[in-house]
Amino acid sequence: MPKTTLEALDELLRGAERDVGDPNTIYKLRSARQLVEVLKQRQGDREDAIEDAIEDEEILDDLRDLGYVQ
């Protein structure tokens, strides 16, 4: 079960990729999945930067509760 919206999107694209037979459509779905991976990396980088910049654990906990960082 996906933990994030991006993981859910990747799972849906993977399922669609398995269900289609058209090579052009498969190419487009794979390209979309690669873009999702880029977004996952950027999200992880952003979360790391936030955690490095904020030393107050209470603020970090609040950001986690709100879904801004994991």
mmCIF file as Biopython writes it, N, C-alpha, C and O atoms, coordinates in Angstrom:
data_model
#
loop_
_atom_site.group_PDB
_atom_site.id
_atom_site.type_symbol
_atom_site.label_atom_id
_atom_site.label_alt_id
_atom_site.label_comp_id
_atom_site.label_asym_id
_atom_site.label_entity_id
_atom_site.label_seq_id
_atom_site.pdbx_PDB_ins_code
_atom_site.Cartn_x
_atom_site.Cartn_y
_atom_site.Cartn_z
_atom_site.occupancy
_atom_site.B_iso_or_equiv
_atom_site.auth_seq_id
_atom_site.auth_asym_id
_atom_site.pdbx_PDB_model_num
ATOM 1   N N  . MET A ? 1  ? 0.844  -1.179 0.000   1.0 0.0 1  A 1 
ATOM 2   C CA . MET A ? 1  ? 0.000  0.000  0.000   1.0 0.0 1  A 1 
ATOM 3   C C  . MET A ? 1  ? 0.891  1.245  0.000   1.0 0.0 1  A 1 
ATOM 4   O O  . MET A ? 1  ? 1.809  1.348  0.814   1.0 0.0 1  A 1 
ATOM 5   N N  . PRO A ? 2  ? 0.627  2.186  -0.902  1.0 0.0 2  A 1 
ATOM 6   C CA . PRO A ? 2  ? 1.469  3.378  -0.997  1.0 0.0 2  A 1 
ATOM 7   C C  . PRO A ? 2  ? 1.340  4.262  0.242   1.0 0.0 2  A 1 
ATOM 8   O O  . PRO A ? 2  ? 0.274  4.363  0.850   1.0 0.0 2  A 1 
ATOM 9   N N  . LYS A ? 3  ? 2.467  4.904  0.599   1.0 0.0 3  A 1 
ATOM 10  C CA . LYS A ? 3  ? 2.474  5.788  1.755   1.0 0.0 3  A 1 
ATOM 11  C C  . LYS A ? 3  ? 2.224  7.232  1.370   1.0 0.0 3  A 1 
ATOM 12  O O  . LYS A ? 3  ? 1.715  8.007  2.180   1.0 0.0 3  A 1 
ATOM 13  N N  . THR A ? 4  ? 2.570  7.607  0.152   1.0 0.0 4  A 1 
ATOM 14  C CA . THR A ? 4  ? 2.431  8.997  -0.274  1.0 0.0 4  A 1 
ATOM 15  C C  . THR A ? 4  ? 1.627  9.073  -1.569  1.0 0.0 4  A 1 
ATOM 16  O O  . THR A ? 4  ? 1.386  8.069  -2.239  1.0 0.0 4  A 1 
ATOM 17  N N  . THR A ? 5  ? 1.225  10.285 -1.893  1.0 0.0 5  A 1 
ATOM 18  C CA . THR A ? 5  ? 0.496  10.512 -3.140  1.0 0.0 5  A 1 
ATOM 19  C C  . THR A ? 5  ? 1.352  10.134 -4.344  1.0 0.0 5  A 1 
ATOM 20  O O  . THR A ? 5  ? 0.856  9.547  -5.306  1.0 0.0 5  A 1 
ATOM 21  N N  . LEU A ? 6  ? 2.640  10.474 -4.286  1.0 0.0 6  A 1 
ATOM 22  C CA . LEU A ? 6  ? 3.527  10.136 -5.404  1.0 0.0 6  A 1 
ATOM 23  C C  . LEU A ? 6  ? 3.687  8.629  -5.551  1.0 0.0 6  A 1 
ATOM 24  O O  . LEU A ? 6  ? 3.754  8.121  -6.670  1.0 0.0 6  A 1 
ATOM 25  N N  . GLU A ? 7  ? 3.748  7.914  -4.442  1.0 0.0 7  A 1 
ATOM 26  C CA . GLU A ? 7  ? 3.835  6.451  -4.524  1.0 0.0 7  A 1 
ATOM 27  C C  . GLU A ? 7  ? 2.545  5.868  -5.090  1.0 0.0 7  A 1 
ATOM 28  O O  . GLU A ? 7  ? 2.584  4.907  -5.859  1.0 0.0 7  A 1 
ATOM 29  N N  . ALA A ? 8  ? 1.405  6.441  -4.715  1.0 0.0 8  A 1 
ATOM 30  C CA . ALA A ? 8  ? 0.125  5.979  -5.259  1.0 0.0 8  A 1 
ATOM 31  C C  . ALA A ? 8  ? 0.061  6.226  -6.762  1.0 0.0 8  A 1 
ATOM 32  O O  . ALA A ? 8  ? -0.403 5.373  -7.519  1.0 0.0 8  A 1 
ATOM 33  N N  . LEU A ? 9  ? 0.527  7.393  -7.187  1.0 0.0 9  A 1 
ATOM 34  C CA . LEU A ? 9  ? 0.555  7.716  -8.615  1.0 0.0 9  A 1 
ATOM 35  C C  . LEU A ? 9  ? 1.448  6.748  -9.378  1.0 0.0 9  A 1 
ATOM 36  O O  . LEU A ? 9  ? 1.078  6.271  -10.451 1.0 0.0 9  A 1 
ATOM 37  N N  . ASP A ? 10 ? 2.621  6.458  -8.826  1.0 0.0 10 A 1 
ATOM 38  C CA . ASP A ? 10 ? 3.538  5.522  -9.475  1.0 0.0 10 A 1 
ATOM 39  C C  . ASP A ? 10 ? 2.911  4.133  -9.577  1.0 0.0 10 A 1 
ATOM 40  O O  . ASP A ? 10 ? 3.056  3.454  -10.592 1.0 0.0 10 A 1 
ATOM 41  N N  . GLU A ? 11 ? 2.219  3.720  -8.529  1.0 0.0 11 A 1 
ATOM 42  C CA . GLU A ? 11 ? 1.564  2.405  -8.544  1.0 0.0 11 A 1 
ATOM 43  C C  . GLU A ? 11 ? 0.475  2.347  -9.615  1.0 0.0 11 A 1 
ATOM 44  O O  . GLU A ? 11 ? 0.344  1.340  -10.311 1.0 0.0 11 A 1 
ATOM 45  N N  . LEU A ? 12 ? -0.299 3.408  -9.748  1.0 0.0 12 A 1 
ATOM 46  C CA . LEU A ? 12 ? -1.341 3.452  -10.778 1.0 0.0 12 A 1 
ATOM 47  C C  . LEU A ? 12 ? -0.742 3.419  -12.180 1.0 0.0 12 A 1 
ATOM 48  O O  . LEU A ? 12 ? -1.238 2.715  -13.059 1.0 0.0 12 A 1 
ATOM 49  N N  . LEU A ? 13 ? 0.322  4.181  -12.380 1.0 0.0 13 A 1 
ATOM 50  C CA . LEU A ? 13 ? 0.987  4.181  -13.690 1.0 0.0 13 A 1 
ATOM 51  C C  . LEU A ? 13 ? 1.577  2.813  -14.007 1.0 0.0 13 A 1 
ATOM 52  O O  . LEU A ? 13 ? 1.504  2.356  -15.147 1.0 0.0 13 A 1 
ATOM 53  N N  . ARG A ? 14 ? 2.162  2.156  -13.006 1.0 0.0 14 A 1 
ATOM 54  C CA . ARG A ? 14 ? 2.739  0.823  -13.206 1.0 0.0 14 A 1 
ATOM 55  C C  . ARG A ? 14 ? 1.643  -0.159 -13.616 1.0 0.0 14 A 1 
ATOM 56  O O  . ARG A ? 14 ? 1.843  -0.977 -14.514 1.0 0.0 14 A 1 
ATOM 57  N N  . GLY A ? 15 ? 0.489  -0.079 -12.959 1.0 0.0 15 A 1 
ATOM 58  C CA . GLY A ? 15 ? -0.626 -0.952 -13.303 1.0 0.0 15 A 1 
ATOM 59  C C  . GLY A ? 15 ? -1.136 -0.701 -14.709 1.0 0.0 15 A 1 
ATOM 60  O O  . GLY A ? 15 ? -1.441 -1.643 -15.440 1.0 0.0 15 A 1 
ATOM 61  N N  . ALA A ? 16 ? -1.230 0.558  -15.089 1.0 0.0 16 A 1 
ATOM 62  C CA . ALA A ? 16 ? -1.675 0.895  -16.442 1.0 0.0 16 A 1 
ATOM 63  C C  . ALA A ? 16 ? -0.672 0.405  -17.474 1.0 0.0 16 A 1 
ATOM 64  O O  . ALA A ? 16 ? -1.047 -0.064 -18.549 1.0 0.0 16 A 1 
ATOM 65  N N  . GLU A ? 17 ? 0.614  0.517  -17.135 1.0 0.0 17 A 1 
ATOM 66  C CA . GLU A ? 17 ? 1.669  0.058  -18.051 1.0 0.0 17 A 1 
ATOM 67  C C  . GLU A ? 17 ? 1.541  -1.443 -18.326 1.0 0.0 17 A 1 
ATOM 68  O O  . GLU A ? 17 ? 1.762  -1.897 -19.449 1.0 0.0 17 A 1 
ATOM 69  N N  . ARG A ? 18 ? 1.186  -2.197 -17.304 1.0 0.0 18 A 1 
ATOM 70  C CA . ARG A ? 18 ? 1.023  -3.651 -17.473 1.0 0.0 18 A 1 
ATOM 71  C C  . ARG A ? 18 ? -0.214 -3.985 -18.303 1.0 0.0 18 A 1 
ATOM 72  O O  . ARG A ? 18 ? -0.259 -5.014 -18.977 1.0 0.0 18 A 1 
ATOM 73  N N  . ASP A ? 19 ? -1.222 -3.103 -18.250 1.0 0.0 19 A 1 
ATOM 74  C CA . ASP A ? 19 ? -2.501 -3.394 -18.893 1.0 0.0 19 A 1 
ATOM 75  C C  . ASP A ? 19 ? -2.560 -3.027 -20.374 1.0 0.0 19 A 1 
ATOM 76  O O  . ASP A ? 19 ? -3.459 -3.478 -21.083 1.0 0.0 19 A 1 
ATOM 77  N N  . VAL A ? 20 ? -1.622 -2.222 -20.845 1.0 0.0 20 A 1 
ATOM 78  C CA . VAL A ? 20 ? -1.697 -1.784 -22.245 1.0 0.0 20 A 1 
ATOM 79  C C  . VAL A ? 20 ? -0.719 -2.573 -23.107 1.0 0.0 20 A 1 
ATOM 80  O O  . VAL A ? 20 ? 0.274  -3.109 -22.615 1.0 0.0 20 A 1 
ATOM 81  N N  . GLY A ? 21 ? -1.015 -2.633 -24.382 1.0 0.0 21 A 1 
ATOM 82  C CA . GLY A ? 21 ? -0.149 -3.357 -25.300 1.0 0.0 21 A 1 
ATOM 83  C C  . GLY A ? 21 ? 0.533  -2.465 -26.324 1.0 0.0 21 A 1 
ATOM 84  O O  . GLY A ? 21 ? 1.456  -2.895 -27.016 1.0 0.0 21 A 1 
ATOM 85  N N  . ASP A ? 22 ? 0.078  -1.228 -26.418 1.0 0.0 22 A 1 
ATOM 86  C CA . ASP A ? 22 ? 0.617  -0.302 -27.409 1.0 0.0 22 A 1 
ATOM 87  C C  . ASP A ? 22 ? 1.984  0.218  -26.959 1.0 0.0 22 A 1 
ATOM 88  O O  . ASP A ? 22 ? 2.081  0.840  -25.901 1.0 0.0 22 A 1 
ATOM 89  N N  . PRO A ? 23 ? 3.038  -0.025 -27.740 1.0 0.0 23 A 1 
ATOM 90  C CA . PRO A ? 23 ? 4.387  0.405  -27.348 1.0 0.0 23 A 1 
ATOM 91  C C  . PRO A ? 23 ? 4.504  1.914  -27.104 1.0 0.0 23 A 1 
ATOM 92  O O  . PRO A ? 23 ? 5.243  2.343  -26.217 1.0 0.0 23 A 1 
ATOM 93  N N  . ASN A ? 24 ? 3.785  2.712  -27.882 1.0 0.0 24 A 1 
ATOM 94  C CA . ASN A ? 24 ? 3.838  4.162  -27.706 1.0 0.0 24 A 1 
ATOM 95  C C  . ASN A ? 24 ? 3.238  4.568  -26.356 1.0 0.0 24 A 1 
ATOM 96  O O  . ASN A ? 24 ? 3.771  5.441  -25.672 1.0 0.0 24 A 1 
ATOM 97  N N  . THR A ? 25 ? 2.143  3.937  -25.985 1.0 0.0 25 A 1 
ATOM 98  C CA . THR A ? 25 ? 1.512  4.226  -24.701 1.0 0.0 25 A 1 
ATOM 99  C C  . THR A ? 25 ? 2.395  3.754  -23.552 1.0 0.0 25 A 1 
ATOM 100 O O  . THR A ? 25 ? 2.509  4.442  -22.538 1.0 0.0 25 A 1 
ATOM 101 N N  . ILE A ? 26 ? 3.013  2.601  -23.698 1.0 0.0 26 A 1 
ATOM 102 C CA . ILE A ? 26 ? 3.932  2.096  -22.671 1.0 0.0 26 A 1 
ATOM 103 C C  . ILE A ? 26 ? 5.088  3.075  -22.488 1.0 0.0 26 A 1 
ATOM 104 O O  . ILE A ? 26 ? 5.496  3.346  -21.358 1.0 0.0 26 A 1 
ATOM 105 N N  . TYR A ? 27 ? 5.615  3.601  -23.578 1.0 0.0 27 A 1 
ATOM 106 C CA . TYR A ? 27 ? 6.705  4.584  -23.511 1.0 0.0 27 A 1 
ATOM 107 C C  . TYR A ? 27 ? 6.263  5.821  -22.722 1.0 0.0 27 A 1 
ATOM 108 O O  . TYR A ? 27 ? 7.002  6.318  -21.872 1.0 0.0 27 A 1 
ATOM 109 N N  . LYS A ? 28 ? 5.066  6.308  -23.006 1.0 0.0 28 A 1 
ATOM 110 C CA . LYS A ? 28 ? 4.561  7.494  -22.315 1.0 0.0 28 A 1 
ATOM 111 C C  . LYS A ? 28 ? 4.360  7.219  -20.824 1.0 0.0 28 A 1 
ATOM 112 O O  . LYS A ? 28 ? 4.660  8.071  -19.988 1.0 0.0 28 A 1 
ATOM 113 N N  . LEU A ? 29 ? 3.857  6.038  -20.495 1.0 0.0 29 A 1 
ATOM 114 C CA . LEU A ? 29 ? 3.659  5.688  -19.089 1.0 0.0 29 A 1 
ATOM 115 C C  . LEU A ? 29 ? 4.994  5.564  -18.359 1.0 0.0 29 A 1 
ATOM 116 O O  . LEU A ? 29 ? 5.123  6.004  -17.217 1.0 0.0 29 A 1 
ATOM 117 N N  . ARG A ? 30 ? 5.972  4.972  -19.008 1.0 0.0 30 A 1 
ATOM 118 C CA . ARG A ? 30 ? 7.306  4.866  -18.391 1.0 0.0 30 A 1 
ATOM 119 C C  . ARG A ? 30 ? 7.918  6.246  -18.191 1.0 0.0 30 A 1 
ATOM 120 O O  . ARG A ? 30 ? 8.557  6.506  -17.172 1.0 0.0 30 A 1 
ATOM 121 N N  . SER A ? 31 ? 7.722  7.122  -19.160 1.0 0.0 31 A 1 
ATOM 122 C CA . SER A ? 31 ? 8.226  8.492  -19.030 1.0 0.0 31 A 1 
ATOM 123 C C  . SER A ? 31 ? 7.554  9.202  -17.856 1.0 0.0 31 A 1 
ATOM 124 O O  . SER A ? 31 ? 8.208  9.925  -17.104 1.0 0.0 31 A 1 
ATOM 125 N N  . ALA A ? 32 ? 6.266  8.997  -17.705 1.0 0.0 32 A 1 
ATOM 126 C CA . ALA A ? 32 ? 5.542  9.597  -16.583 1.0 0.0 32 A 1 
ATOM 127 C C  . ALA A ? 32 ? 6.059  9.052  -15.256 1.0 0.0 32 A 1 
ATOM 128 O O  . ALA A ? 32 ? 6.195  9.799  -14.288 1.0 0.0 32 A 1 
ATOM 129 N N  . ARG A ? 33 ? 6.348  7.757  -15.207 1.0 0.0 33 A 1 
ATOM 130 C CA . ARG A ? 33 ? 6.887  7.164  -13.974 1.0 0.0 33 A 1 
ATOM 131 C C  . ARG A ? 33 ? 8.265  7.730  -13.654 1.0 0.0 33 A 1 
ATOM 132 O O  . ARG A ? 33 ? 8.601  7.911  -12.484 1.0 0.0 33 A 1 
ATOM 133 N N  . GLN A ? 34 ? 9.065  8.012  -14.677 1.0 0.0 34 A 1 
ATOM 134 C CA . GLN A ? 34 ? 10.375 8.626  -14.436 1.0 0.0 34 A 1 
ATOM 135 C C  . GLN A ? 34 ? 10.213 10.028 -13.853 1.0 0.0 34 A 1 
ATOM 136 O O  . GLN A ? 34 ? 10.983 10.431 -12.980 1.0 0.0 34 A 1 
ATOM 137 N N  . LEU A ? 35 ? 9.227  10.765 -14.327 1.0 0.0 35 A 1 
ATOM 138 C CA . LEU A ? 35 ? 8.967  12.091 -13.774 1.0 0.0 35 A 1 
ATOM 139 C C  . LEU A ? 35 ? 8.502  12.002 -12.323 1.0 0.0 35 A 1 
ATOM 140 O O  . LEU A ? 35 ? 8.846  12.855 -11.506 1.0 0.0 35 A 1 
ATOM 141 N N  . VAL A ? 36 ? 7.727  10.980 -12.004 1.0 0.0 36 A 1 
ATOM 142 C CA . VAL A ? 36 ? 7.308  10.769 -10.615 1.0 0.0 36 A 1 
ATOM 143 C C  . VAL A ? 36 ? 8.532  10.520 -9.737  1.0 0.0 36 A 1 
ATOM 144 O O  . VAL A ? 36 ? 8.595  11.011 -8.610  1.0 0.0 36 A 1 
ATOM 145 N N  . GLU A ? 37 ? 9.497  9.768  -10.240 1.0 0.0 37 A 1 
ATOM 146 C CA . GLU A ? 37 ? 10.728 9.513  -9.475  1.0 0.0 37 A 1 
ATOM 147 C C  . GLU A ? 37 ? 11.498 10.807 -9.225  1.0 0.0 37 A 1 
ATOM 148 O O  . GLU A ? 37 ? 12.062 11.000 -8.148  1.0 0.0 37 A 1 
ATOM 149 N N  . VAL A ? 38 ? 11.520 11.690 -10.220 1.0 0.0 38 A 1 
ATOM 150 C CA . VAL A ? 38 ? 12.176 12.991 -10.041 1.0 0.0 38 A 1 
ATOM 151 C C  . VAL A ? 38 ? 11.476 13.772 -8.929  1.0 0.0 38 A 1 
ATOM 152 O O  . VAL A ? 38 ? 12.133 14.370 -8.076  1.0 0.0 38 A 1 
ATOM 153 N N  . LEU A ? 39 ? 10.156 13.764 -8.940  1.0 0.0 39 A 1 
ATOM 154 C CA . LEU A ? 39 ? 9.406  14.467 -7.904  1.0 0.0 39 A 1 
ATOM 155 C C  . LEU A ? 39 ? 9.648  13.864 -6.527  1.0 0.0 39 A 1 
ATOM 156 O O  . LEU A ? 39 ? 9.755  14.594 -5.542  1.0 0.0 39 A 1 
ATOM 157 N N  . LYS A ? 40 ? 9.736  12.542 -6.448  1.0 0.0 40 A 1 
ATOM 158 C CA . LYS A ? 40 ? 10.037 11.893 -5.162  1.0 0.0 40 A 1 
ATOM 159 C C  . LYS A ? 40 ? 11.393 12.348 -4.637  1.0 0.0 40 A 1 
ATOM 160 O O  . LYS A ? 40 ? 11.538 12.635 -3.449  1.0 0.0 40 A 1 
ATOM 161 N N  . GLN A ? 41 ? 12.382 12.413 -5.518  1.0 0.0 41 A 1 
ATOM 162 C CA . GLN A ? 41 ? 13.722 12.835 -5.114  1.0 0.0 41 A 1 
ATOM 163 C C  . GLN A ? 41 ? 13.710 14.280 -4.632  1.0 0.0 41 A 1 
ATOM 164 O O  . GLN A ? 41 ? 14.310 14.607 -3.609  1.0 0.0 41 A 1 
ATOM 165 N N  . ARG A ? 42 ? 13.026 15.137 -5.373  1.0 0.0 42 A 1 
ATOM 166 C CA . ARG A ? 42 ? 12.947 16.547 -4.974  1.0 0.0 42 A 1 
ATOM 167 C C  . ARG A ? 42 ? 12.235 16.700 -3.637  1.0 0.0 42 A 1 
ATOM 168 O O  . ARG A ? 42 ? 12.635 17.515 -2.805  1.0 0.0 42 A 1 
ATOM 169 N N  . GLN A ? 43 ? 11.180 15.917 -3.432  1.0 0.0 43 A 1 
ATOM 170 C CA . GLN A ? 43 ? 10.458 15.969 -2.164  1.0 0.0 43 A 1 
ATOM 171 C C  . GLN A ? 43 ? 11.373 15.526 -1.024  1.0 0.0 43 A 1 
ATOM 172 O O  . GLN A ? 43 ? 11.389 16.148 0.038   1.0 0.0 43 A 1 
ATOM 173 N N  . GLY A ? 44 ? 12.125 14.467 -1.241  1.0 0.0 44 A 1 
ATOM 174 C CA . GLY A ? 44 ? 13.061 13.995 -0.223  1.0 0.0 44 A 1 
ATOM 175 C C  . GLY A ? 44 ? 14.133 15.023 0.077   1.0 0.0 44 A 1 
ATOM 176 O O  . GLY A ? 44 ? 14.487 15.230 1.238   1.0 0.0 44 A 1 
ATOM 177 N N  . ASP A ? 45 ? 14.654 15.671 -0.956  1.0 0.0 45 A 1 
ATOM 178 C CA . ASP A ? 45 ? 15.659 16.717 -0.767  1.0 0.0 45 A 1 
ATOM 179 C C  . ASP A ? 45 ? 15.086 17.885 0.027   1.0 0.0 45 A 1 
ATOM 180 O O  . ASP A ? 45 ? 15.747 18.433 0.909   1.0 0.0 45 A 1 
ATOM 181 N N  . ARG A ? 46 ? 13.844 18.262 -0.298  1.0 0.0 46 A 1 
ATOM 182 C CA . ARG A ? 46 ? 13.197 19.363 0.417   1.0 0.0 46 A 1 
ATOM 183 C C  . ARG A ? 46 ? 12.999 19.012 1.888   1.0 0.0 46 A 1 
ATOM 184 O O  . ARG A ? 46 ? 13.246 19.839 2.766   1.0 0.0 46 A 1 
ATOM 185 N N  . GLU A ? 47 ? 12.553 17.786 2.158   1.0 0.0 47 A 1 
ATOM 186 C CA . GLU A ? 47 ? 12.354 17.354 3.539   1.0 0.0 47 A 1 
ATOM 187 C C  . GLU A ? 47 ? 13.668 17.350 4.309   1.0 0.0 47 A 1 
ATOM 188 O O  . GLU A ? 47 ? 13.713 17.758 5.469   1.0 0.0 47 A 1 
ATOM 189 N N  . ASP A ? 48 ? 14.733 16.890 3.666   1.0 0.0 48 A 1 
ATOM 190 C CA . ASP A ? 48 ? 16.050 16.897 4.319   1.0 0.0 48 A 1 
ATOM 191 C C  . ASP A ? 48 ? 16.486 18.319 4.646   1.0 0.0 48 A 1 
ATOM 192 O O  . ASP A ? 48 ? 17.009 18.577 5.730   1.0 0.0 48 A 1 
ATOM 193 N N  . ALA A ? 49 ? 16.275 19.237 3.717   1.0 0.0 49 A 1 
ATOM 194 C CA . ALA A ? 49 ? 16.662 20.630 3.936   1.0 0.0 49 A 1 
ATOM 195 C C  . ALA A ? 49 ? 15.863 21.249 5.082   1.0 0.0 49 A 1 
ATOM 196 O O  . ALA A ? 49 ? 16.410 21.994 5.895   1.0 0.0 49 A 1 
ATOM 197 N N  . ILE A ? 50 ? 14.584 20.942 5.144   1.0 0.0 50 A 1 
ATOM 198 C CA . ILE A ? 50 ? 13.749 21.458 6.231   1.0 0.0 50 A 1 
ATOM 199 C C  . ILE A ? 50 ? 14.238 20.918 7.567   1.0 0.0 50 A 1 
ATOM 200 O O  . ILE A ? 50 ? 14.375 21.668 8.534   1.0 0.0 50 A 1 
ATOM 201 N N  . GLU A ? 51 ? 14.499 19.618 7.620   1.0 0.0 51 A 1 
ATOM 202 C CA . GLU A ? 51 ? 14.950 19.016 8.872   1.0 0.0 51 A 1 
ATOM 203 C C  . GLU A ? 51 ? 16.318 19.548 9.292   1.0 0.0 51 A 1 
ATOM 204 O O  . GLU A ? 51 ? 16.586 19.683 10.486  1.0 0.0 51 A 1 
ATOM 205 N N  . ASP A ? 52 ? 17.184 19.852 8.327   1.0 0.0 52 A 1 
ATOM 206 C CA . ASP A ? 52 ? 18.498 20.420 8.644   1.0 0.0 52 A 1 
ATOM 207 C C  . ASP A ? 52 ? 18.383 21.866 9.129   1.0 0.0 52 A 1 
ATOM 208 O O  . ASP A ? 52 ? 19.152 22.299 9.987   1.0 0.0 52 A 1 
ATOM 209 N N  . ALA A ? 53 ? 17.425 22.608 8.581   1.0 0.0 53 A 1 
ATOM 210 C CA . ALA A ? 53 ? 17.294 24.028 8.898   1.0 0.0 53 A 1 
ATOM 211 C C  . ALA A ? 53 ? 16.558 24.277 10.213  1.0 0.0 53 A 1 
ATOM 212 O O  . ALA A ? 53 ? 16.789 25.291 10.873  1.0 0.0 53 A 1 
ATOM 213 N N  . ILE A ? 54 ? 15.683 23.368 10.590  1.0 0.0 54 A 1 
ATOM 214 C CA . ILE A ? 54 ? 14.864 23.571 11.787  1.0 0.0 54 A 1 
ATOM 215 C C  . ILE A ? 54 ? 15.371 22.659 12.894  1.0 0.0 54 A 1 
ATOM 216 O O  . ILE A ? 54 ? 15.361 21.435 12.769  1.0 0.0 54 A 1 
ATOM 217 N N  . GLU A ? 55 ? 15.812 23.280 13.974  1.0 0.0 55 A 1 
ATOM 218 C CA . GLU A ? 55 ? 16.360 22.511 15.087  1.0 0.0 55 A 1 
ATOM 219 C C  . GLU A ? 55 ? 15.315 22.197 16.151  1.0 0.0 55 A 1 
ATOM 220 O O  . GLU A ? 55 ? 15.522 21.305 16.973  1.0 0.0 55 A 1 
ATOM 221 N N  . ASP A ? 56 ? 14.206 22.911 16.146  1.0 0.0 56 A 1 
ATOM 222 C CA . ASP A ? 56 ? 13.167 22.730 17.156  1.0 0.0 56 A 1 
ATOM 223 C C  . ASP A ? 56 ? 12.329 21.489 16.818  1.0 0.0 56 A 1 
ATOM 224 O O  . ASP A ? 56 ? 11.606 21.472 15.822  1.0 0.0 56 A 1 
ATOM 225 N N  . GLU A ? 57 ? 12.435 20.463 17.650  1.0 0.0 57 A 1 
ATOM 226 C CA . GLU A ? 57 ? 11.720 19.202 17.399  1.0 0.0 57 A 1 
ATOM 227 C C  . GLU A ? 57 ? 10.209 19.384 17.420  1.0 0.0 57 A 1 
ATOM 228 O O  . GLU A ? 57 ? 9.493  18.685 16.703  1.0 0.0 57 A 1 
ATOM 229 N N  . GLU A ? 58 ? 9.721  20.300 18.223  1.0 0.0 58 A 1 
ATOM 230 C CA . GLU A ? 58 ? 8.276  20.532 18.292  1.0 0.0 58 A 1 
ATOM 231 C C  . GLU A ? 58 ? 7.752  21.067 16.956  1.0 0.0 58 A 1 
ATOM 232 O O  . GLU A ? 58 ? 6.693  20.653 16.484  1.0 0.0 58 A 1 
ATOM 233 N N  . ILE A ? 59 ? 8.497  21.978 16.363  1.0 0.0 59 A 1 
ATOM 234 C CA . ILE A ? 59 ? 8.101  22.506 15.049  1.0 0.0 59 A 1 
ATOM 235 C C  . ILE A ? 59 ? 8.168  21.402 13.999  1.0 0.0 59 A 1 
ATOM 236 O O  . ILE A ? 59 ? 7.275  21.288 13.159  1.0 0.0 59 A 1 
ATOM 237 N N  . LEU A ? 60 ? 9.222  20.588 14.041  1.0 0.0 60 A 1 
ATOM 238 C CA . LEU A ? 60 ? 9.329  19.469 13.093  1.0 0.0 60 A 1 
ATOM 239 C C  . LEU A ? 60 ? 8.170  18.495 13.268  1.0 0.0 60 A 1 
ATOM 240 O O  . LEU A ? 60 ? 7.621  18.004 12.282  1.0 0.0 60 A 1 
ATOM 241 N N  . ASP A ? 61 ? 7.791  18.210 14.516  1.0 0.0 61 A 1 
ATOM 242 C CA . ASP A ? 61 ? 6.654  17.320 14.765  1.0 0.0 61 A 1 
ATOM 243 C C  . ASP A ? 61 ? 5.369  17.907 14.193  1.0 0.0 61 A 1 
ATOM 244 O O  . ASP A ? 61 ? 4.556  17.191 13.609  1.0 0.0 61 A 1 
ATOM 245 N N  . ASP A ? 62 ? 5.192  19.225 14.365  1.0 0.0 62 A 1 
ATOM 246 C CA . ASP A ? 62 ? 4.006  19.883 13.799  1.0 0.0 62 A 1 
ATOM 247 C C  . ASP A ? 62 ? 4.000  19.776 12.273  1.0 0.0 62 A 1 
ATOM 248 O O  . ASP A ? 62 ? 2.958  19.512 11.672  1.0 0.0 62 A 1 
ATOM 249 N N  . LEU A ? 63 ? 5.162  19.980 11.646  1.0 0.0 63 A 1 
ATOM 250 C CA . LEU A ? 63 ? 5.254  19.856 10.189  1.0 0.0 63 A 1 
ATOM 251 C C  . LEU A ? 63 ? 4.969  18.425 9.735   1.0 0.0 63 A 1 
ATOM 252 O O  . LEU A ? 63 ? 4.346  18.214 8.694   1.0 0.0 63 A 1 
ATOM 253 N N  . ARG A ? 64 ? 5.421  17.451 10.509  1.0 0.0 64 A 1 
ATOM 254 C CA . ARG A ? 64 ? 5.121  16.046 10.179  1.0 0.0 64 A 1 
ATOM 255 C C  . ARG A ? 64 ? 3.624  15.776 10.297  1.0 0.0 64 A 1 
ATOM 256 O O  . ARG A ? 64 ? 3.031  15.128 9.435   1.0 0.0 64 A 1 
ATOM 257 N N  . ASP A ? 65 ? 3.018  16.282 11.378  1.0 0.0 65 A 1 
ATOM 258 C CA . ASP A ? 65 ? 1.577  16.086 11.573  1.0 0.0 65 A 1 
ATOM 259 C C  . ASP A ? 65 ? 0.764  16.696 10.432  1.0 0.0 65 A 1 
ATOM 260 O O  . ASP A ? 65 ? -0.278 16.166 10.046  1.0 0.0 65 A 1 
ATOM 261 N N  . LEU A ? 66 ? 1.251  17.812 9.901   1.0 0.0 66 A 1 
ATOM 262 C CA . LEU A ? 66 ? 0.557  18.479 8.798   1.0 0.0 66 A 1 
ATOM 263 C C  . LEU A ? 66 ? 0.877  17.866 7.437   1.0 0.0 66 A 1 
ATOM 264 O O  . LEU A ? 66 ? 0.261  18.221 6.432   1.0 0.0 66 A 1 
ATOM 265 N N  . GLY A ? 67 ? 1.842  16.946 7.405   1.0 0.0 67 A 1 
ATOM 266 C CA . GLY A ? 67 ? 2.178  16.266 6.159   1.0 0.0 67 A 1 
ATOM 267 C C  . GLY A ? 67 ? 3.218  16.963 5.306   1.0 0.0 67 A 1 
ATOM 268 O O  . GLY A ? 67 ? 3.430  16.580 4.155   1.0 0.0 67 A 1 
ATOM 269 N N  . TYR A ? 68 ? 3.876  17.987 5.851   1.0 0.0 68 A 1 
ATOM 270 C CA . TYR A ? 68 ? 4.896  18.697 5.077   1.0 0.0 68 A 1 
ATOM 271 C C  . TYR A ? 68 ? 6.211  17.930 5.014   1.0 0.0 68 A 1 
ATOM 272 O O  . TYR A ? 68 ? 6.937  18.027 4.025   1.0 0.0 68 A 1 
ATOM 273 N N  . VAL A ? 69 ? 6.520  17.180 6.048   1.0 0.0 69 A 1 
ATOM 274 C CA . VAL A ? 69 ? 7.708  16.320 6.055   1.0 0.0 69 A 1 
ATOM 275 C C  . VAL A ? 69 ? 7.300  14.963 6.597   1.0 0.0 69 A 1 
ATOM 276 O O  . VAL A ? 69 ? 6.291  14.828 7.288   1.0 0.0 69 A 1 
ATOM 277 N N  . GLN A ? 70 ? 8.106  13.959 6.269   1.0 0.0 70 A 1 
ATOM 278 C CA . GLN A ? 70 ? 7.779  12.597 6.713   1.0 0.0 70 A 1 
ATOM 279 C C  . GLN A ? 70 ? 8.645  12.183 7.860   1.0 0.0 70 A 1 
ATOM 280 O O  . GLN A ? 70 ? 8.511  11.068 8.364   1.0 0.0 70 A 1 
#
